[in-house]
Amino acid sequence: MPGAVVQGHIKQESDCKNCHIRFERSAQPRLCLDCHKDVAADVRTKNGYHGRLKERECRTCHTEHKGRDAKIAAFDEKTFDHAQTDYALQGKHRRVVCSNCHRGKSKYSAAPSACNGCHRKDDKHKDTLGGKCENCHNESNWKETRLDHTKTQFPLLLRHDKIKCAECHADPMRYAKTPLDCLSCHRKDDKHKDTLGPKCGNCHNAGNWKETRFDHAKTRFPLLQRHAKVKCLECHADLPRYANTPLKCLSCHRKDDTHKGALGYKCEVCHSDKAWKEIARFDHDRDSRYPLREAHRKAKCNVCHKDPRFRDKVPSTCFACHERDDNTKGHKGRYGEKCESCHTEKTFKTVNFEHERDARYALRGKHRQVKCDDCHKGMPYRDKLATRCFACHQRDDKHKGQIGSDCARCHGETSWRESSFDHARSEYPLRDRHAGVDCKKCHSSIMYKDAKTDCASCHAKDDIHKQRLGPRCESCHSTRGWKNWEYDHNLRSRFKLVDKHARIKCLACHLKPVLDKFALATECLSCHRQDDIHFGTSGPQCERCHVPDNWRRVINQEGNKKGK
């Protein structure tokens, strides 16, 4: 060697091939990067100091064989351009000594790039504002701050813009958690005693606390007609009761209720805001949850409302009134209480149920001929009837569940025996010559998934190689034709065939059957041991002297061929 390597490369010193490739000087940088993976990553992604350098050999800066204590990674700190790294120095950082950030024996690239990596002791916020100190501070002066409050969750408007920071941020620890609601600062000014909630901005503004704006139309009780002329205190007698003011008419008009509460609290159904004594006409279609249509319009009120004061809760389901009709029609309650699914309000005898329109399962093909009770054994509207084919046709499944329960992938509703299976959508698409093969040649039974997909399972008798070239026939053959084959030994194997090796038949080297992967030795002596006139004294690397073109022709030390 020209000299000893540095201390860190001792393990590689025992074998020159760790860092050098014979007769290929340009390969040395690649071997360096194979070991120094962090540097290789920077070069590949164009990051870091090494990623920004112009392409050059590693030994340009890092020379070896200078002795154990040689410094092969040294550089001049005064002339080093930090802008070539991922962290350009700006402001006061330009005057900082290198050792302040690059401490100990750690790599230079391991120095922290976040502000808190060096300034954690200067962080008066105790990490409550996160690590992005540059949002407020700059690199010229740590004590100078900049913050655009309009970009926060609380822009400072009107009077708020004149308040000093410390009035809201008394503790630097509370910047990130400073409450945003008005009551956090103005609780002492809240005359409503917290009954209206923390959203003071609904009525007050940041310009003047005493000025109020309130649009009653945006509340749950817009003021209309006579209500618009009533003073606030007539309804809101107590300031804290703004939020809890009742909205029902009887809360204010109980003394005016001549019905004594018999008709409930919804006075507005009959009365209006214009005048209490003015009674509006009750419209059942508009003012109730049950519009009267068809034959129901002819029914008298007392047929449904047994209590003349209308205090009874009249059911709105068909079954409540027509239960006796359901028994006479033969349903006996089995089809549930949703009579409107089949019947109309015009006449009870009219049936308009269509399975294609009103159900989630349209009847097609032979399903149209099936009677309702054949599928609906129990209560149709209570029992959830399965819509999968397998629910009714499990006994017809000759595949014994092997293909799953989605019968519709192959079968149709017109005929169970007809199949629409597309082999191209399976795990084994049929291509070329396979497309014309009869199904039974591969599928000996209807247990279709039992069929194997490897070539040797069907073509064992066609294997003239007697398994000496392995079971993966597709490596050479294709589905276009068994006799058409191609295999490039130089591209697809680790042993390139050149000169005389290119003219040797495959079976001359592949002598034994291969069950999975090839394990054929690639050393010369594995085939040419009988040709070794040196009897192993020159080692197993015959290619150092001999060439594949002619075994008798050898190479001298200068790399020239000569006959012998």
Secondary structure, 3 states (H helix, E strand, C coil): CCCCCCHHHHHHCCCHHHCCCCCCHHHHHHHHHHHCHHHHHHHHHCCHHHHHCCCCCHHHCCCCCCCCCCCCCCCCCCCCCHHHCCCCCCHHHHHCCHHHHCCCCCCHHHCCCCCHHHHHHHCCCCCCCCCCHHHCECCCCCCCECCCHHHCCCCCCHHHHHCCHHHHCCCHHHCCCCCCCCHHHHHHHCCCCCCCCCCHHHCECCCCCCCECCCHHHCCCCCCHHHHHCCHHHHCCCHHHCCCCCCCCHHHHHHHCCCCCCCCCCHHHCECCCCCCCECCCCHHHHCCCCCCHHHHHCCHHHHCCCCCCCCCCCCCHHHHHHHHHHHCCCCCCCCCCHHHCECCCCCCCECCCHHHHCCCCCCHHHHHCCHHHHCCCCCCCCCCCCCHHHHHHHHCCCCCCCCCCHHHCECCCCCCCECCCHHHCCCCCCHHHHHCCHHHHCCCCCHHHCCCCHHHHHHHHCCCCCCCCCCHHHCEECCEEEEECCCHHHHCCCCCCHHHHHCCHHHHCCCCCCCCCCCCCCCHHHHHHHCCCCCCCCCCHHHCEECCEEEEEECCCCCEECC
